[in-house]
Amino acid sequence: MDEEMIWLTIAASVIGAAALYIAKRPVAEIEAGVMGGRVGPGCVVAQAAMLLLFAVVLFVFRKALTF
């Protein structure tokens, strides 16, 4: 992978996580409507945390991913 593509992926992951966290209530309502169940923003926060974790892992291993 090119290093620019890795940085772009990290930036997109961080932006996506921030967008999920900011709009957690509407996203939780949409997910509850699609999947059923109660409306709770906890799952959306967990999804945002996983995107941030993905970005951190990419940042840590960015040198190993460039070839």
N, C-alpha and C positions, 0 to 999 in steps of 0.2 A: 504494500500500500504506500501511496505517497504520504509524506508527512502533512501536506496541506489537507488531504482528505481526512486524516485522523483528527486534525484540529477542527475541521468543519463538523465532523461527527460529534466531537466533544461539545462544541458550541450549540449544535442543534439539540443535543441531549439536555444540556443545562437550560436552554430556552424552553424546551418542552416541559421539563420538570417545573420550572417557574410558572409556566402557563397553567399547568395542572393544579399547582398549589393555589394560585390566585383564584382560579375558577372552580374550586373544589366542590362547592355546593351544587352549582348547575350540572357539573359533570357527574356527580353522585346521583342526582335525580335522573339523568339520562340513563346511566348504568342500571339503576333500579327499575326503570321502565322497560329496558330491553331484557335484562336478566331476571327480573322479578325480585322480590324481597324488599327489605326496608331501606330507607334512604339514610345513609351514613357516610360522611366524608372521610372516614378512616381508611377505606380501601384506596381512595384517590390519593391520599397522602402517602400511603405505602407505595403506590405506583410511581409517584414523583420521587420518592426516596430511592427506588430501584433504578430510575433513570439517572439520578445523581451518582449512585454507586457504579453504574455502567460507565459514566463519564470519568469517574476517578480511576477505575480499572484501565480504561483506555489511556488516560494521562500517565499512569504509572508504567504501563507496558508499551508506550508509544515507540520507544527505540527498538524494542524487540519486534514490533509489527512492521517496521519499515524494511523493505527489501528491494 
